[in-house]
Amino acid sequence: MPTFPDLDGKCSPGGHPQGNGDNHVITNGKIEVEHLISKKLQLKRKAEYLKSDLMRRFDSQVNDFMDSLIEESANKCGSAHAIAPTKKNTKTVRQPQVSPGANFLLTVFHSELFEVNHIRTIYHMFIALLILFIFSTLVVDFIDEGRLVLDFDLLVYAFGQFPLVVCTWICMFLSVLVVPYTLFHLWSHTQSGSFAHPNLYSVLFGSVFLLYQALGLGFLPTYVVVTNSLPPASCSVVIMEQVRLMMKAHSFVRENVPRFLAWSKDKTSPGPVVPQVSHYLYFLFAPTLIYRDKYPRNPVIRWGYVATKFLQVLGCLFYAYYVFVRLCIPQFRSVSLQLFDLKAMVLCVFNSILPGVLVLFLGFFAFLHCWHNAFAEMLRFADRMFYKDWWNSTSFANYYRTWNVVVHDWLYYYVYRDFLWMSQKRFRPAAMLFVFTVSAVVHEYILAICFGFFYPVLFCLFMCFGMMFNFILHDQRKGPIWNIIMWTSLFLGQGVIICLYSHEWYAQRYCPLKEPSFLELLKPRSWSCQRGLVVESDNL
């Protein structure tokens, strides 16, 4: 009868296994069942360990390969940045220009991400949830009204005065197209050597550009929004485009001025490097905030893909409508009539987590994925690294870098790195704090103008909890538990934002002040609005 050798030992000449210290029980040349089972379990554990180790090594090698490929291609094909990275500052950040090989991998990852079966199943789950929202809304309306109510009054209100929005955007875009380029073109002539006092001209044109940024792009669109009392969605279109165009104008000047000054000192090339108008116009529409004369381009435009992405944006818009109609408005319309004590706040925050998370996912999918990819496809813009796998983050530091790569690159190049350059790299914590402050102020500015009141919830979350989590949940935190902590904090933050801003929105309408002072405008109305002070309002 055949014998079974020990997995960790050798067979004796007689065919019996010689143990290596284990308590082997052998009876009449047969291995006991318990011993065989234990060895099988050992083998299974070893196989599972080898599998996990192999997958970890494979993932690490693929990541290293991708990083090195992107870095190498960027060094070969990317134009030189004004502030060249030194060996001491080896932190790698995605370069806006990559080679076709690396660019193909990036495009496949982001444009085909939702073709993966597992990701597409989650996508189908959200579609099923949307169908349930629509069905529940129709059933409730039929029970209440006795008929199907298909009016979208919330969307009509939110996007009111849209012709004024279009006119304002056209004026902003034309001014950004003409003013920064004209100022740079005129300034370049003063630096070519034929004009005396070039530094004086630099101060003059720089002051005019800053004045245009502050008044032409900063004050005038905000004045139009405030004086015409644009509703939230229409207001957000104007204000977010205002911020986007200001960032693009800054990038255009910031990238081209140092390059021209370098030419004026060395004059190694036959003529000054002045970008063409077509390059600047393409940059204004391209889904990037870092100016380059040329970007990697795809050979063809997939118009079916473009149509699909715009339809998905429209679907996300209706999805958000049903989230607010079914989950937010019924809750806050009644809660806002009561005194907002600690118990009401806690219940409100936890009840707001679900709509807050849904709005977060919808905003990410509609804007960072669908909208950016649609414009990238129409412009044959090949660099599709608009976001990374932020959902796998085990630290908030990594989450901030991967959630919105487009904005992160702008903040890194023109805020963080320029701050270090001006301070001679002596105040890195101060540079990081300055980045958080700029981001928090801009986010709070957008919300304050769109909602029509000042309630710095997002600013406090950015500056207090955001900074704290950035140092506590840093890049050395690895493992699934830290990803769970990150998601838990993110869910709670969304619940706080939806709860407090919605409660303040209704309090502003239920308890208006006829002639408020400046201090009363800064004080949240929800802190003192009670049922006895309610003034009926028809606005949502």
NORHU-V632930 format. One record per pair of residues at least 4 apart in sequence whose C-alpha atoms are under 7 Angstrom apart, sorted by the first residue. I is the first residue (numbers start at 0). GAP is how many residues later the second one is. D is the distance in Angstrom with one decimal. If there is no record, write none. Layout:
i=I gap=GAP d=D
i=I gap=GAP d=D
//
This chain:
i=2 gap=12 d=6.5
i=2 gap=13 d=6.9
i=4 gap=5 d=6.5
i=4 gap=6 d=5.7
i=4 gap=12 d=5.3
i=5 gap=4 d=6.4
i=5 gap=11 d=5.9
i=8 gap=9 d=6.3
i=8 gap=10 d=6.0
i=8 gap=11 d=6.1
i=9 gap=7 d=6.0
i=9 gap=8 d=6.0
i=10 gap=4 d=5.6
i=10 gap=5 d=5.6
i=10 gap=6 d=4.3
i=10 gap=7 d=5.9
i=11 gap=4 d=5.2
i=11 gap=5 d=5.6
i=11 gap=6 d=6.0
i=15 gap=13 d=6.9
i=18 gap=5 d=6.5
i=24 gap=6 d=6.8
i=24 gap=7 d=6.3
i=25 gap=4 d=5.8
i=25 gap=5 d=5.4
i=25 gap=6 d=6.4
i=26 gap=4 d=6.9
i=30 gap=4 d=6.7
i=30 gap=5 d=6.8
i=31 gap=4 d=6.5
i=32 gap=4 d=6.1
i=33 gap=4 d=6.1
i=34 gap=4 d=6.3
i=35 gap=4 d=6.2
i=36 gap=4 d=6.2
i=37 gap=4 d=6.1
i=38 gap=4 d=6.1
i=39 gap=4 d=6.1
i=40 gap=4 d=6.1
i=41 gap=4 d=6.2
i=42 gap=4 d=6.1
i=43 gap=4 d=6.2
i=44 gap=4 d=6.1
i=45 gap=4 d=6.1
i=46 gap=4 d=6.0
i=47 gap=4 d=6.2
i=48 gap=4 d=6.0
i=49 gap=4 d=5.9
i=50 gap=4 d=6.2
i=51 gap=4 d=6.1
i=52 gap=4 d=6.1
i=53 gap=4 d=6.0
i=54 gap=4 d=6.0
i=55 gap=4 d=6.1
i=56 gap=4 d=6.1
i=57 gap=4 d=6.1
i=58 gap=4 d=6.2
i=59 gap=4 d=6.1
i=60 gap=4 d=6.0
i=61 gap=4 d=6.1
i=62 gap=4 d=6.1
i=63 gap=4 d=6.1
i=64 gap=4 d=6.0
i=65 gap=4 d=6.1
i=66 gap=4 d=6.0
i=67 gap=4 d=5.9
i=68 gap=4 d=6.0
i=68 gap=33 d=6.4
i=69 gap=4 d=5.9
i=69 gap=28 d=6.4
i=69 gap=32 d=6.0
i=70 gap=4 d=6.2
i=71 gap=4 d=6.3
i=72 gap=4 d=5.9
i=72 gap=25 d=5.5
i=72 gap=26 d=5.2
i=73 gap=4 d=4.8
i=73 gap=21 d=6.0
i=73 gap=23 d=6.0
i=73 gap=24 d=5.0
i=73 gap=25 d=7.0
i=76 gap=20 d=6.7
i=76 gap=21 d=6.4
i=76 gap=22 d=6.5
i=77 gap=19 d=5.1
i=77 gap=20 d=6.7
i=81 gap=173 d=6.7
i=81 gap=176 d=5.9
i=81 gap=177 d=6.7
i=84 gap=4 d=6.1
i=85 gap=4 d=6.8
i=95 gap=194 d=6.9
i=96 gap=198 d=5.9
i=96 gap=199 d=6.4
i=97 gap=4 d=6.4
i=97 gap=5 d=5.8
i=97 gap=198 d=6.8
i=98 gap=4 d=5.8
i=99 gap=4 d=5.8
i=100 gap=4 d=6.8
i=101 gap=4 d=6.4
i=102 gap=4 d=6.1
i=102 gap=279 d=6.5
i=102 gap=280 d=5.9
i=103 gap=4 d=6.1
i=104 gap=4 d=6.2
i=105 gap=4 d=6.4
i=105 gap=277 d=6.9
i=105 gap=278 d=6.2
i=105 gap=279 d=6.3
i=106 gap=4 d=5.7
i=106 gap=275 d=6.7
i=106 gap=276 d=6.6
i=106 gap=277 d=5.3
i=107 gap=4 d=5.4
i=108 gap=4 d=5.5
i=109 gap=274 d=6.5
i=113 gap=5 d=5.5
i=113 gap=6 d=5.3
i=114 gap=5 d=6.0
i=115 gap=4 d=5.9
i=116 gap=4 d=6.1
i=117 gap=4 d=6.7
i=118 gap=4 d=6.4
i=119 gap=4 d=6.1
i=120 gap=4 d=6.3
i=121 gap=4 d=6.5
i=122 gap=4 d=6.5
i=123 gap=4 d=6.2
i=124 gap=4 d=6.3
i=125 gap=4 d=6.2
i=126 gap=4 d=6.3
i=127 gap=4 d=6.4
i=128 gap=4 d=6.3
i=129 gap=4 d=6.2
i=129 gap=189 d=6.2
i=130 gap=4 d=6.1
i=131 gap=4 d=5.9
i=132 gap=4 d=6.1
i=132 gap=189 d=6.2
i=133 gap=4 d=6.2
i=133 gap=188 d=6.9
i=134 gap=4 d=6.1
i=135 gap=4 d=6.1
i=136 gap=4 d=6.1
i=137 gap=4 d=6.0
i=137 gap=10 d=6.2
i=137 gap=11 d=6.9
i=138 gap=4 d=6.2
i=139 gap=4 d=6.1
i=140 gap=4 d=5.7
i=140 gap=6 d=7.0
i=140 gap=7 d=6.2
i=140 gap=8 d=6.0
i=141 gap=4 d=4.7
i=141 gap=5 d=4.6
i=141 gap=6 d=5.2
i=151 gap=4 d=6.3
i=152 gap=4 d=6.1
i=153 gap=4 d=6.0
i=154 gap=4 d=6.1
i=154 gap=166 d=6.9
i=155 gap=4 d=6.0
i=156 gap=74 d=6.8
i=157 gap=73 d=5.3
i=157 gap=74 d=5.6
i=157 gap=75 d=5.0
i=157 gap=76 d=6.5
i=158 gap=72 d=6.5
i=158 gap=74 d=5.3
i=158 gap=75 d=4.9
i=159 gap=71 d=6.2
i=159 gap=74 d=6.5
i=160 gap=4 d=6.8
i=160 gap=69 d=6.8
i=161 gap=4 d=6.3
i=161 gap=72 d=6.3
i=162 gap=4 d=6.3
i=163 gap=4 d=6.1
i=164 gap=4 d=6.1
i=164 gap=69 d=6.4
i=164 gap=73 d=6.4
i=165 gap=4 d=6.2
i=166 gap=4 d=6.3
i=167 gap=4 d=6.2
i=168 gap=4 d=6.0
i=168 gap=69 d=6.5
i=169 gap=4 d=6.1
i=170 gap=4 d=6.1
i=171 gap=4 d=6.2
i=171 gap=45 d=6.8
i=172 gap=4 d=6.1
i=173 gap=4 d=6.1
i=174 gap=4 d=5.6
i=175 gap=4 d=6.2
i=175 gap=69 d=6.9
i=175 gap=73 d=6.8
i=176 gap=4 d=6.7
i=176 gap=104 d=6.9
i=177 gap=4 d=5.9
i=178 gap=4 d=6.0
i=179 gap=4 d=6.1
i=179 gap=29 d=6.9
i=179 gap=69 d=6.5
i=180 gap=4 d=6.0
i=181 gap=4 d=6.1
i=182 gap=4 d=6.0
i=182 gap=22 d=6.6
i=183 gap=4 d=6.0
i=184 gap=4 d=6.8
i=185 gap=4 d=6.9
i=186 gap=4 d=6.7
i=186 gap=15 d=6.9
i=186 gap=18 d=6.5
i=187 gap=4 d=6.6
i=189 gap=4 d=6.9
i=189 gap=5 d=5.4
i=189 gap=8 d=6.0
i=189 gap=11 d=6.8
i=190 gap=4 d=7.0
i=190 gap=7 d=5.6
i=190 gap=73 d=6.9
i=191 gap=72 d=6.3
i=196 gap=4 d=6.8
i=197 gap=4 d=6.2
i=198 gap=4 d=6.3
i=199 gap=4 d=6.2
i=200 gap=4 d=6.1
i=201 gap=4 d=5.8
i=202 gap=4 d=6.0
i=203 gap=4 d=6.3
i=204 gap=4 d=6.1
i=205 gap=4 d=6.2
i=206 gap=4 d=6.0
i=207 gap=4 d=6.1
i=208 gap=4 d=6.2
i=209 gap=4 d=6.1
i=210 gap=4 d=5.9
i=211 gap=4 d=4.7
i=211 gap=5 d=6.5
i=212 gap=4 d=5.1
i=212 gap=5 d=5.9
i=212 gap=33 d=6.7
i=213 gap=4 d=4.6
i=213 gap=5 d=6.3
i=214 gap=4 d=4.6
i=214 gap=5 d=6.2
i=215 gap=4 d=5.8
i=216 gap=4 d=6.5
i=216 gap=25 d=6.4
i=216 gap=29 d=6.8
i=217 gap=4 d=6.7
i=218 gap=4 d=6.0
i=219 gap=4 d=6.3
i=220 gap=4 d=6.3
i=221 gap=4 d=6.1
i=222 gap=4 d=5.9
i=223 gap=4 d=6.0
i=224 gap=4 d=5.9
i=224 gap=5 d=5.5
i=224 gap=10 d=6.3
i=225 gap=4 d=6.9
i=229 gap=4 d=6.1
i=229 gap=5 d=5.4
i=230 gap=4 d=5.9
i=231 gap=4 d=6.0
i=231 gap=218 d=4.9
i=231 gap=219 d=5.9
i=232 gap=4 d=6.5
i=233 gap=4 d=6.7
i=234 gap=4 d=6.2
i=234 gap=215 d=5.3
i=235 gap=4 d=5.7
i=235 gap=214 d=5.7
i=236 gap=4 d=6.0
i=237 gap=4 d=6.0
i=238 gap=4 d=6.3
i=238 gap=207 d=6.4
i=239 gap=4 d=6.1
i=240 gap=4 d=6.0
i=241 gap=4 d=6.2
i=242 gap=4 d=6.2
i=243 gap=4 d=6.2
i=244 gap=4 d=6.0
i=245 gap=4 d=6.2
i=246 gap=4 d=6.2
i=246 gap=42 d=6.7
i=247 gap=4 d=6.2
i=247 gap=36 d=6.8
i=247 gap=41 d=5.5
i=248 gap=4 d=6.4
i=249 gap=4 d=5.8
i=250 gap=4 d=5.9
i=250 gap=38 d=6.8
i=250 gap=39 d=5.9
i=250 gap=40 d=5.8
i=251 gap=4 d=6.2
i=251 gap=39 d=5.5
i=252 gap=4 d=5.8
i=254 gap=4 d=6.8
i=254 gap=36 d=6.6
i=255 gap=4 d=6.1
i=256 gap=4 d=6.2
i=257 gap=4 d=6.1
i=258 gap=4 d=6.4
i=259 gap=4 d=6.2
i=259 gap=12 d=6.5
i=259 gap=13 d=6.2
i=260 gap=4 d=6.4
i=261 gap=4 d=6.3
i=262 gap=4 d=4.8
i=262 gap=5 d=6.8
i=262 gap=9 d=6.5
i=274 gap=4 d=6.6
i=274 gap=18 d=6.7
i=275 gap=4 d=6.6
i=276 gap=4 d=6.1
i=277 gap=4 d=6.1
i=278 gap=4 d=6.2
i=278 gap=14 d=5.7
i=279 gap=4 d=6.4
i=280 gap=4 d=6.9
i=281 gap=4 d=6.0
i=282 gap=8 d=6.5
i=285 gap=90 d=6.6
i=285 gap=93 d=7.0
i=286 gap=85 d=5.9
i=286 gap=88 d=6.9
i=286 gap=89 d=6.3
i=287 gap=118 d=5.9
i=288 gap=117 d=6.4
i=288 gap=121 d=6.1
i=289 gap=120 d=6.5
i=295 gap=85 d=6.4
i=295 gap=86 d=5.4
i=295 gap=87 d=6.7
i=296 gap=83 d=5.2
i=296 gap=84 d=5.0
i=296 gap=85 d=4.9
i=297 gap=82 d=4.8
i=297 gap=83 d=6.4
i=297 gap=84 d=5.4
i=299 gap=80 d=6.8
i=300 gap=76 d=5.9
i=300 gap=77 d=6.0
i=300 gap=79 d=6.2
i=301 gap=4 d=6.5
i=301 gap=75 d=6.8
i=302 gap=4 d=6.2
i=303 gap=4 d=6.2
i=304 gap=4 d=6.3
i=305 gap=4 d=6.4
i=305 gap=68 d=4.8
i=305 gap=71 d=6.5
i=305 gap=72 d=7.0
i=306 gap=4 d=6.1
i=307 gap=4 d=6.2
i=308 gap=4 d=6.3
i=308 gap=61 d=4.9
i=308 gap=62 d=6.7
i=308 gap=65 d=5.7
i=309 gap=4 d=6.3
i=309 gap=60 d=6.8
i=309 gap=61 d=6.9
i=309 gap=64 d=6.8
i=310 gap=4 d=6.1
i=311 gap=4 d=6.1
i=311 gap=54 d=6.9
i=311 gap=58 d=6.8
i=312 gap=4 d=6.3
i=312 gap=53 d=4.9
i=312 gap=57 d=6.3
i=312 gap=58 d=6.8
i=313 gap=4 d=6.5
i=314 gap=4 d=6.0
i=315 gap=4 d=6.1
i=315 gap=46 d=5.9
i=315 gap=50 d=6.1
i=316 gap=4 d=6.3
i=317 gap=4 d=6.4
i=318 gap=4 d=6.3
i=319 gap=4 d=6.3
i=319 gap=39 d=6.6
i=320 gap=4 d=6.1
i=321 gap=4 d=5.8
i=322 gap=4 d=5.5
i=322 gap=5 d=6.9
i=322 gap=32 d=6.3
i=323 gap=4 d=4.6
i=323 gap=5 d=5.9
i=324 gap=4 d=5.6
i=325 gap=4 d=6.9
i=326 gap=4 d=6.8
i=326 gap=28 d=6.4
i=327 gap=4 d=6.1
i=328 gap=4 d=5.7
i=329 gap=4 d=6.7
i=330 gap=4 d=6.2
i=331 gap=4 d=5.5
i=331 gap=170 d=6.6
i=331 gap=171 d=6.1
i=332 gap=173 d=6.8
i=335 gap=167 d=5.6
i=335 gap=170 d=6.1
i=335 gap=171 d=6.1
i=336 gap=193 d=5.8
i=336 gap=194 d=4.9
i=337 gap=192 d=5.5
i=337 gap=193 d=5.8
i=338 gap=190 d=6.8
i=338 gap=191 d=5.4
i=339 gap=4 d=5.7
i=339 gap=5 d=6.4
i=339 gap=186 d=7.0
i=339 gap=187 d=6.6
i=340 gap=4 d=6.2
i=341 gap=4 d=6.2
i=342 gap=4 d=6.3
i=343 gap=4 d=5.9
i=344 gap=4 d=6.1
i=345 gap=4 d=6.4
i=346 gap=4 d=6.1
i=347 gap=4 d=6.0
i=347 gap=151 d=5.9
i=348 gap=4 d=6.5
i=348 gap=146 d=4.9
i=348 gap=147 d=5.3
i=348 gap=150 d=5.5
i=349 gap=145 d=6.3
i=351 gap=4 d=5.9
i=351 gap=143 d=4.6
i=351 gap=146 d=6.0
i=351 gap=147 d=5.8
i=352 gap=4 d=6.0
i=352 gap=138 d=6.0
i=352 gap=139 d=6.4
i=352 gap=141 d=6.1
i=352 gap=142 d=4.0
i=353 gap=4 d=6.2
i=354 gap=4 d=6.0
i=355 gap=4 d=6.2
i=355 gap=138 d=4.8
i=355 gap=139 d=5.5
i=355 gap=142 d=5.9
i=356 gap=4 d=6.2
i=356 gap=134 d=6.3
i=356 gap=137 d=6.3
i=357 gap=4 d=6.0
i=358 gap=4 d=5.9
i=359 gap=4 d=6.2
i=360 gap=4 d=6.0
i=361 gap=4 d=5.8
i=362 gap=4 d=5.7
i=363 gap=4 d=5.2
i=363 gap=5 d=6.7
i=364 gap=4 d=5.0
i=364 gap=5 d=6.2
i=365 gap=4 d=5.0
i=365 gap=5 d=6.0
i=366 gap=4 d=4.9
i=366 gap=5 d=6.4
i=367 gap=4 d=5.7
i=367 gap=18 d=6.4
i=368 gap=4 d=5.9
i=369 gap=4 d=6.0
i=370 gap=4 d=6.4
i=371 gap=4 d=6.0
i=372 gap=4 d=6.0
i=373 gap=4 d=6.3
i=374 gap=4 d=6.1
i=375 gap=4 d=5.7
i=375 gap=5 d=4.6
i=375 gap=6 d=6.9
i=376 gap=4 d=6.1
i=384 gap=20 d=7.0
i=385 gap=18 d=6.3
i=385 gap=19 d=5.3
i=385 gap=20 d=5.7
i=386 gap=15 d=5.5
i=386 gap=16 d=5.6
i=386 gap=17 d=5.2
i=386 gap=18 d=5.0
i=387 gap=14 d=4.8
i=387 gap=15 d=6.6
i=388 gap=13 d=6.5
i=389 gap=9 d=5.3
i=389 gap=12 d=5.1
i=389 gap=13 d=5.3
i=391 gap=91 d=6.6
i=392 gap=5 d=5.9
i=392 gap=6 d=5.6
i=392 gap=90 d=5.9
i=393 gap=83 d=6.2
i=393 gap=84 d=5.9
i=393 gap=85 d=6.9
i=393 gap=88 d=4.8
i=393 gap=89 d=4.3
i=393 gap=92 d=6.5
i=394 gap=4 d=6.3
i=394 gap=78 d=4.6
i=394 gap=79 d=5.1
i=394 gap=80 d=5.7
i=394 gap=82 d=6.3
i=394 gap=87 d=6.8
i=394 gap=91 d=6.6
i=395 gap=4 d=6.0
i=395 gap=73 d=6.1
i=395 gap=74 d=5.3
i=395 gap=77 d=5.8
i=395 gap=78 d=6.6
i=395 gap=90 d=6.8
i=396 gap=4 d=6.5
i=396 gap=73 d=5.1
i=396 gap=77 d=5.7
i=396 gap=78 d=6.5
i=397 gap=4 d=6.2
i=397 gap=77 d=6.7
i=398 gap=4 d=5.7
i=400 gap=4 d=6.3
i=400 gap=7 d=6.1
i=403 gap=4 d=6.1
i=404 gap=4 d=6.0
i=405 gap=4 d=6.8
i=406 gap=4 d=6.3
i=407 gap=4 d=6.0
i=408 gap=4 d=6.0
i=409 gap=4 d=5.8
i=410 gap=4 d=5.0
i=410 gap=5 d=6.3
i=410 gap=24 d=6.7
i=411 gap=4 d=4.9
i=411 gap=5 d=5.9
i=412 gap=4 d=5.3
i=412 gap=5 d=6.7
i=413 gap=4 d=5.4
i=414 gap=4 d=5.8
i=414 gap=20 d=6.3
i=415 gap=4 d=6.4
i=415 gap=15 d=5.5
i=415 gap=16 d=6.5
i=415 gap=19 d=6.2
i=416 gap=4 d=6.1
i=417 gap=4 d=6.2
i=418 gap=4 d=6.1
i=418 gap=12 d=5.9
i=419 gap=4 d=5.7
i=419 gap=5 d=4.4
i=419 gap=6 d=6.9
i=419 gap=7 d=6.8
i=419 gap=8 d=6.7
i=419 gap=11 d=6.6
i=420 gap=4 d=6.0
i=422 gap=4 d=6.7
i=426 gap=4 d=6.2
i=427 gap=4 d=6.3
i=428 gap=4 d=6.2
i=429 gap=4 d=6.0
i=430 gap=4 d=6.3
i=431 gap=4 d=6.4
i=432 gap=4 d=6.1
i=433 gap=4 d=6.1
i=434 gap=4 d=6.2
i=435 gap=4 d=6.0
i=435 gap=26 d=7.0
i=435 gap=27 d=6.7
i=436 gap=4 d=6.0
i=436 gap=26 d=6.8
i=437 gap=4 d=6.2
i=438 gap=4 d=6.2
i=439 gap=4 d=6.1
i=439 gap=19 d=5.0
i=439 gap=22 d=5.8
i=439 gap=23 d=6.9
i=440 gap=4 d=5.9
i=440 gap=18 d=6.6
i=441 gap=4 d=6.3
i=442 gap=4 d=6.4
i=443 gap=4 d=5.9
i=443 gap=12 d=6.4
i=443 gap=14 d=6.2
i=443 gap=15 d=5.8
i=444 gap=4 d=6.2
i=445 gap=4 d=6.1
i=446 gap=4 d=5.9
i=447 gap=4 d=5.7
i=447 gap=5 d=5.3
i=447 gap=6 d=5.1
i=453 gap=68 d=6.1
i=454 gap=69 d=6.3
i=455 gap=4 d=6.2
i=456 gap=4 d=6.2
i=456 gap=40 d=6.8
i=457 gap=4 d=6.1
i=457 gap=39 d=6.9
i=458 gap=4 d=6.1
i=459 gap=4 d=5.6
i=460 gap=4 d=5.2
i=460 gap=5 d=5.9
i=461 gap=4 d=4.4
i=461 gap=5 d=6.6
i=462 gap=4 d=5.6
i=463 gap=4 d=6.1
i=464 gap=4 d=5.9
i=465 gap=4 d=6.0
i=466 gap=4 d=6.7
i=467 gap=4 d=6.1
i=468 gap=4 d=5.2
i=469 gap=4 d=5.8
i=472 gap=4 d=6.2
i=476 gap=5 d=6.6
i=477 gap=4 d=6.4
i=479 gap=4 d=6.3
i=480 gap=4 d=6.3
i=481 gap=4 d=6.1
i=482 gap=4 d=6.3
i=483 gap=4 d=6.1
i=484 gap=4 d=6.1
i=485 gap=4 d=6.1
i=486 gap=4 d=6.1
i=487 gap=4 d=6.2
i=488 gap=4 d=6.0
i=489 gap=4 d=6.3
i=490 gap=4 d=6.3
i=491 gap=4 d=6.2
i=492 gap=4 d=6.2
i=493 gap=4 d=6.2
i=494 gap=4 d=5.9
i=495 gap=4 d=6.0
i=496 gap=4 d=6.0
i=497 gap=4 d=5.8
i=498 gap=4 d=6.0
i=499 gap=4 d=6.1
i=500 gap=4 d=6.0
i=501 gap=4 d=6.5
i=502 gap=4 d=6.2
i=502 gap=23 d=6.5
i=503 gap=4 d=6.0
i=503 gap=20 d=6.9
i=503 gap=21 d=6.3
i=503 gap=22 d=5.1
i=504 gap=4 d=6.8
i=505 gap=4 d=6.0
i=506 gap=4 d=5.7
i=506 gap=18 d=5.7
i=506 gap=19 d=5.1
i=506 gap=22 d=6.0
i=507 gap=4 d=5.6
i=507 gap=17 d=6.0
i=508 gap=28 d=6.3
i=509 gap=24 d=5.0
i=509 gap=25 d=5.1
i=509 gap=26 d=6.2
i=509 gap=27 d=6.5
i=510 gap=18 d=5.9
i=510 gap=22 d=6.2
i=510 gap=23 d=5.5
i=510 gap=24 d=6.0
i=515 gap=4 d=5.7
i=515 gap=5 d=6.4
i=516 gap=4 d=6.3
i=517 gap=4 d=6.6
i=518 gap=4 d=6.3
i=524 gap=4 d=6.0
i=528 gap=4 d=6.5
i=529 gap=4 d=6.7
//
